[in-house]
């Protein structure tokens, strides 16, 4: 069973917010996940949807059958943090941390779907 990978580095949104969307599609079939992401009203839904489409294109390039691919693993790690300062009263400054995310997806062939398709044949 072959695996297909795709990554998105330095996405300018905090990992905590991206993990909410990633958790919604974890373990689903790719087509079902892409459909689900199109209805999620979060900013990170579109980049994750594009990342899944990229992983699907990688699978086609590697000649992996794409009909039973599922999301085996979707991981959101923290990337570099951009530090900025916000001016406050009396000459002070408070830090602002602009966080980034690294998103990685691993697709694998679904075991349950292949067993069902073999049973029906």
Secondary structure, DSSP 8 states (H G I E B T S, - for coil): --EEEEEEEEESS-HHHHHHHHHHHTTSBHHHHHHHHHT--STHHHHHHHHHHHHHHHHHHTT---TTEEEEEEEEEEEEEEEEEEE-GGG-EEEEEEEEEEEEEEEEE-HHHHHHHHHH-
